[in-house]
Amino acid sequence: PAAIRRAVSKRDQGKCTRCGGTHALEIEHILPFALGGGSTLENLRLACRSCNSFFVIQTFGPEVMRSFRGTS
């Protein structure tokens, strides 16, 4: 919901929680939705696209990230 997205952005001061970047920000689940994480303020954070990709690779492995990118 928009209200949650605004609250996450405000709490994280419009910056990636890992690198502090401000470009290409995405809302990311701390405990991934696929693993049972909810879309709550406590389980969401801002991450730039690069850091979000890093978290996906760390959690699910590079094969999963390649499937999203459409590369082999």
Secondary structure, DSSP 8 states (H G I E B T S, - for coil): -HHHHHHHHHHTTTS-TTT---SSEEEEESS-GGGT--SSGGGEEEEEHHHHHHHHHHHH-HHHHHHHHT--
